[in-house]
Amino acid sequence: MLMTSIFPGRYVQGAGALASLPEEAARLGARALAIVSGSIRAAVEKAVAGRKLLDITLERFGGECSDEEIDRLVALARKIHADVIIGVGGGKTLDTAKAIANAIKTPVVLAPSIASTDAPCSALSVVYTAQGAFKRYLLFPRNPDVVMVDSQIVLGAPVRFLISGMGDALSTWFEAEDCREAKSPNMTGRVGSMTAYGLARLCFDTLMADGAAARQDFDGKIVTPAIERIIEANTLLSGLGFESGGLSGAHAIHNGFTVLPETHKFWHGEKVAIGTLSLLMLTKRPADVVAKVYDFCQAVGLPICLADIGLENPTDDQLMEVARVACAPGDTIRNIKGNITPEAVRDAIKAADAEGRRRKGK
């Protein structure tokens, strides 16, 4: 049996890292198209001002990693003959940059402005419709060439992003364990390595050890060791753990939630957190583990019931729609050992919600 683990080519993290963006990109090309989220544009302009290492064209990201936005930016990249793509911003900006680089066969440098997802390190993009519903995964033959995280810039974003990143990272170990136990494939189509499963566990342990402290430290806007470790857990450990360890039910249930418009204003990691709690119920994890995860979510401010992601009084029909999408052919819930039915997924979501409401006294 072949084992495969995949990694980004270079990972850079620390306060002030964005200043080295031109230097990192210039190792890979001479003419860059930089896809930039609007909120971070001024910081990018400052980082590249007066730097003659390469020619950079800045373009504002349209807001959704959709086929329409990818096509628009691919056309621009070809027009300016870009030989390296840069993505600076949130997860959807970075996923779009990866898709562009893959389309025109160039290297890609990613600089997340938030620590809200593990998207920066992976060789895939999540494509949505223009309206924000999950559409499909795009899998690429290589991981990003450079990932660089400026911890000070991460602190400049609302704390909700960091918390959402912890929600995404929270699923990593449980999903990797499902894949390991079932000998299910990771994102390469092969089983993961001992290293991958070990990193997935390290991700979970780091969240448990440093998550609450990082949440508290964040308000001081000072880069503390706890914050650095949680940024690394959210970005690198979660990225390596999910991609080389594998996904299972938490992300599949997240995908199901995206069909309900009420959830669209909530972020990926917030919905993944509910997906993780549902996965714990679906796979009958030990009671002490379930309690520990709920305690963690409450300590850092993650959702623990459906109302927390906009579903105040969902009907059984709505939850069955979520469950059917989660169980769609080819989705990652199939990586769990045994036969997982939509009915079982619906009931697990209801059980997770009931425990969350009980803890909130609702």
C-alpha positions in Angstrom: 0.0 0.0 0.0 1.4 3.4 -1.0 1.4 6.2 1.5 1.5 9.8 0.2 1.8 13.1 2.1 2.0 16.5 0.4 3.3 19.9 1.7 3.7 23.5 0.5 7.2 24.3 -0.8 8.0 27.0 1.8 6.2 28.3 4.9 7.0 31.7 6.4 5.3 33.0 9.6 5.9 35.9 11.9 5.3 39.6 12.6 6.3 41.7 9.5 6.4 38.7 7.1 4.5 40.6 4.4 7.5 42.9 3.8 9.3 39.9 2.3 6.5 39.2 -0.3 8.4 40.8 -3.2 11.5 38.8 -2.4 9.7 35.5 -2.1 7.8 36.1 -5.3 10.8 37.2 -7.2 12.5 33.8 -6.7 9.7 32.4 -8.8 9.0 34.9 -11.6 9.5 38.4 -13.0 5.9 39.5 -13.6 3.2 38.9 -11.0 -0.5 39.3 -10.9 -1.5 39.8 -7.2 -5.1 39.1 -6.3 -5.8 41.1 -3.3 -8.8 41.4 -0.9 -9.9 45.0 -0.6 -9.3 45.3 3.1 -5.6 44.4 2.8 -4.7 46.4 -0.4 -3.0 49.3 1.5 -0.7 46.9 3.3 0.2 45.2 0.1 0.9 48.5 -1.7 3.2 49.4 1.2 5.0 46.1 1.0 5.7 46.4 -2.7 6.4 50.2 -2.9 9.7 51.0 -4.3 10.7 47.3 -4.6 12.1 46.6 -8.1 12.5 42.9 -7.7 9.5 42.2 -10.0 6.7 43.8 -11.8 3.4 43.5 -9.8 -0.1 44.2 -11.0 -2.6 44.4 -8.2 -6.2 43.4 -8.8 -9.1 43.5 -6.4 -10.7 40.1 -5.6 -14.4 40.0 -6.5 -15.5 38.3 -3.3 -16.4 34.7 -4.3 -14.3 31.8 -5.5 -16.6 31.1 -8.4 -16.0 29.9 -11.9 -17.0 33.4 -13.1 -14.3 35.1 -11.0 -11.7 32.6 -11.8 -12.3 33.0 -15.6 -12.1 36.8 -15.3 -8.8 36.7 -13.5 -7.3 34.0 -15.7 -8.0 36.3 -18.7 -6.3 39.2 -16.9 -3.3 37.0 -16.0 -2.8 36.0 -19.6 -3.3 39.5 -20.9 -0.4 40.8 -18.7 1.7 37.7 -19.3 2.0 36.9 -15.6 4.6 34.2 -14.7 3.7 34.1 -11.0 0.4 34.5 -9.2 0.1 36.1 -5.7 -2.9 35.8 -3.5 -3.3 38.1 -0.5 -6.4 37.9 1.7 -8.9 35.4 3.0 -9.5 31.8 2.1 -11.6 32.5 -1.0 -9.0 34.9 -2.3 -6.3 32.3 -1.9 -8.4 29.5 -3.4 -9.0 31.8 -6.4 -5.3 32.5 -6.8 -4.5 28.8 -6.7 -7.0 28.1 -9.4 -5.6 30.9 -11.6 -2.0 29.6 -11.2 -3.1 26.1 -12.1 -4.9 27.3 -15.2 -2.0 29.2 -16.6 0.7 26.8 -15.2 2.6 29.3 -13.0 3.9 29.2 -9.4 1.8 30.7 -6.7 2.6 32.7 -3.5 -0.1 32.9 -0.9 -0.2 35.5 2.0 -3.3 35.0 4.1 -4.4 38.1 5.9 -6.4 36.1 8.4 -6.0 32.8 10.2 -9.5 31.6 9.5 -8.9 28.5 7.3 -6.3 25.9 6.3 -6.7 26.9 2.6 -3.3 28.5 2.2 -1.3 25.3 2.3 -3.4 23.0 0.3 -3.4 21.8 -3.3 -7.1 22.4 -3.7 -9.7 25.1 -4.1 -13.3 25.1 -3.0 -15.4 26.5 -5.8 -18.8 28.0 -5.0 -21.6 29.4 -7.1 -21.8 33.1 -7.5 -24.5 33.1 -4.8 -22.2 31.3 -2.3 -23.4 27.7 -2.3 -20.8 24.9 -2.4 -20.2 23.7 -6.0 -17.1 21.4 -6.2 -13.5 20.9 -5.2 -10.7 21.7 -7.6 -7.7 19.4 -7.1 -4.3 20.6 -8.3 -1.1 18.6 -9.1 1.1 20.6 -6.7 0.8 22.6 -3.5 1.5 26.3 -3.2 5.1 27.3 -3.7 5.2 29.8 -0.8 2.8 30.4 2.1 3.7 33.4 4.2 1.6 34.6 7.2 2.2 38.0 8.8 1.1 37.5 12.4 0.7 41.2 13.0 -1.7 41.5 10.0 -3.6 38.6 11.4 -4.0 40.5 14.6 -5.4 43.5 12.7 -8.4 41.4 11.5 -11.5 40.9 13.7 -11.1 38.1 16.2 -13.9 36.2 14.6 -11.6 35.1 11.9 -9.1 33.5 14.3 -12.0 31.8 16.1 -13.4 30.5 12.8 -9.9 29.2 11.9 -10.0 27.2 15.2 -13.3 25.8 14.1 -11.9 24.6 10.9 -8.8 23.2 12.6 -10.9 21.4 15.2 -12.1 18.9 12.7 -8.6 17.9 11.5 -7.7 15.2 14.0 -11.1 13.6 14.0 -11.4 13.4 10.3 -7.8 12.1 9.9 -8.6 9.4 12.5 -11.7 8.4 10.6 -9.5 8.0 7.5 -6.8 6.2 9.3 -9.1 3.7 10.9 -11.0 3.0 7.7 -7.8 3.1 5.5 -9.6 5.7 3.5 -7.6 8.0 1.1 -6.4 11.5 1.8 -6.7 14.2 -0.8 -4.0 12.5 -2.9 -6.2 9.4 -3.3 -3.8 7.3 -1.2 -3.6 6.7 2.5 -1.7 9.1 4.7 1.6 8.7 6.4 2.5 8.4 10.1 3.7 12.0 9.8 0.4 13.2 8.5 -1.7 11.6 11.3 0.8 12.8 13.9 0.5 16.4 12.6 -3.3 16.1 12.8 -3.1 15.1 16.4 -0.6 17.9 17.1 -3.2 20.3 15.6 -5.8 19.2 18.1 -3.4 19.2 21.1 -2.3 22.8 20.2 -5.9 24.0 20.0 -6.7 22.5 23.4 -3.5 23.9 25.0 -3.4 27.4 23.5 -6.8 28.2 22.0 -8.4 29.9 25.0 -5.2 31.8 25.8 -4.9 33.0 22.2 -8.5 34.2 22.1 -7.8 36.2 25.3 -4.5 37.5 24.1 -5.9 38.6 20.8 -7.7 41.6 22.3 -4.3 43.1 23.3 -3.2 43.1 19.7 0.3 41.8 20.7 1.8 38.8 19.0 2.2 36.3 21.9 3.5 32.7 21.8 -0.1 31.4 22.1 -1.2 33.4 19.2 1.7 32.3 17.0 1.0 28.7 17.9 -2.7 29.0 17.1 -2.0 30.8 13.8 0.3 27.9 12.9 -2.3 25.3 14.0 -5.1 27.0 12.0 -2.9 27.4 8.9 -0.1 24.9 8.6 -1.0 22.0 10.9 -4.6 22.0 9.9 -3.6 22.2 6.2 -1.2 19.4 6.4 -3.5 17.3 8.6 -6.6 17.5 6.5 -4.8 17.2 3.1 -2.4 14.4 4.0 -4.5 12.8 6.7 -7.9 13.1 5.0 -11.4 14.5 5.4 -14.5 12.8 6.5 -17.9 13.9 7.9 -17.3 17.4 9.4 -16.5 19.0 6.0 -19.2 17.0 4.2 -21.8 18.2 6.7 -20.4 21.8 6.2 -21.1 21.4 2.5 -24.6 20.3 3.3 -25.2 23.4 5.4 -24.3 25.7 2.4 -27.5 24.7 0.6 -29.5 26.6 3.3 -29.4 30.4 2.6 -29.7 31.1 6.3 -26.1 29.8 6.9 -24.4 31.9 4.1 -23.5 34.8 6.5 -21.6 32.4 8.7 -18.0 31.5 7.9 -16.5 28.2 6.8 -14.9 27.3 10.2 -18.1 28.2 12.1 -20.1 25.7 10.1 -17.3 23.1 10.2 -17.4 23.4 14.0 -21.1 22.3 14.0 -20.1 19.6 11.4 -17.4 18.4 13.9 -19.8 18.2 16.8 -22.2 16.3 14.5 -19.4 14.0 13.4 -18.7 13.2 17.1 -22.3 12.1 17.5 -22.3 10.2 14.2 -19.2 8.2 15.0 -20.0 7.8 18.7 -16.8 9.3 20.1 -16.3 8.8 23.9 -18.3 11.0 26.2 -15.2 12.6 27.7 -13.9 13.6 24.3 -17.3 15.0 23.2 -17.5 17.1 26.5 -13.9 18.3 25.9 -14.7 19.6 22.4 -17.9 21.3 23.5 -16.0 22.9 26.4 -13.4 24.2 24.0 -16.0 25.6 21.6 -17.6 27.5 24.4 -14.3 28.8 25.8 -13.2 30.3 22.4 -16.7 31.3 21.2 -17.4 28.7 18.5 -21.0 27.7 17.6 -22.4 24.8 19.5 -26.0 24.6 18.2 -27.8 25.2 14.9 -29.1 28.6 16.0 -25.5 29.8 16.2 -25.2 29.3 12.4 -28.6 30.9 11.6 -30.8 27.9 11.8 -33.2 28.9 14.7 -35.9 26.3 14.0 -34.9 24.1 11.1 -37.4 21.7 9.8 -36.7 17.9 9.4 -37.0 18.5 5.6 -34.2 21.1 5.8 -31.9 18.9 7.9 -32.6 16.0 5.5 -31.6 18.2 2.6 -28.3 19.0 4.5 -27.8 15.3 5.2 -28.4 14.3 1.6 -25.9 16.8 0.3 -23.4 15.6 2.9 -23.9 12.0 1.7 -23.6 12.8 -2.0 -21.6 10.4 -4.0 -17.9 11.3 -3.9 -18.1 13.5 -0.8 -15.7 12.8 2.1 -18.3 11.4 4.5 -17.7 8.1 2.6 -14.3 8.0 4.3 -16.0 6.9 7.5 -16.0 3.2 8.1 -19.4 1.6 7.6 -22.5 2.6 5.7 -23.4 6.2 6.5 -27.0 7.1 5.6 -28.6 10.6 5.3 -31.0 9.6 8.1 -28.0 8.9 10.4 -26.4 12.2 9.5 -29.7 14.1 10.1 -30.0 12.5 13.6 -26.4 13.2 14.4 -26.9 16.9 13.6 -30.0 17.0 15.8 -28.1 15.3 18.6 -25.3 17.8 18.4 -27.8 20.6 18.4 -29.6 19.2 21.4 -26.4 19.0 23.4 -25.5 22.6 22.4 -28.9 23.9 23.4 -28.7 22.0 26.7 -25.4 23.7 27.5 -26.9 27.1 26.7 -30.0 26.4 28.7 -32.3 26.6 25.7 
